[in-house]
Structures are given as structure tokens and as C-alpha cells.
């Protein structure tokens, strides 16, 4: 596995853990681990924005 691939995998895992901590387990019909890094980043950003709006 190349260095870039490992970095992508680590980033995905980190964001998935953060989303799980926020109570997000799925996006639509897909589990988080099925999503691309871009989709996970978007979902995390959306969740952060939602949490900020609730304050």
C-alpha cells in the first residue's frame, strides 16, 4: 500500500470516529466506511455546521 493510500485511509478512519462520536452512523443507505473520503469530509463538515447552528 502506498503512502498516499495509507494517508487517505487514516484520514477516513479519523473522520469516521468523529462522526460516530456525534451519533452519525450512516449517510442515506450507506454505512460510513462505504463512502469516499470526500463524502466523509462533506458529511463531517455538514454535521459540524449543524451542531454550530444548534448553539
FENZILIN-V406168 format. One record per pair of residues at least 6 apart in sequence whose C-alpha atoms are under 6 Angstrom apart, sorted by the first residue. I is the first residue (numbers start at 1). J is the second residue. Records with the same first field share a line. If there is no record, write none. Layout:
# FENZILIN-V406168
I = J, J
This chain:
# FENZILIN-V406168
12 = 37
26 = 32
